[in-house]
């Protein structure tokens, strides 16, 4: 497997303000585009 659940748990524990959680690569791309456009 890809340890996705463990990775999500680690990121949730850290609660870093710059980390955004998305469920898919398409969601990640959309989030990255939105963040880039906001700058």
C-alpha positions in Angstrom: 0.0 0.0 0.0 0.9 3.6 0.0 0.4 4.3 3.7 -2.1 7.1 2.9 -4.0 6.7 6.2 -0.7 6.9 8.2 0.3 10.0 6.3 -3.0 11.7 6.9 -2.7 10.9 10.6 0.8 12.4 10.8 -0.3 15.6 9.0 -3.3 15.9 11.2 -1.2 15.6 14.3 1.2 18.3 13.2 -1.7 20.7 12.2 0.7 23.0 10.3 -1.1 26.1 9.0 0.4 25.8 5.5 -0.8 22.2 5.0 -4.1 21.8 3.2 -5.8 18.4 3.2 -7.4 17.2 0.0 -8.5 13.7 -1.0 -7.3 13.4 -4.6 -4.5 14.5 -6.9 -7.1 16.6 -8.8 -8.1 18.2 -5.6 -4.5 19.0 -4.8 -4.0 20.5 -8.3 -7.1 22.7 -7.8 -5.9 23.8 -4.4 -2.4 24.6 -5.7 -3.9 26.6 -8.5 -6.2 28.5 -6.2 -3.3 29.3 -3.8 -1.1 30.4 -6.6 -3.8 32.7 -8.0 -4.4 34.3 -4.6 -0.8 35.6 -4.5 
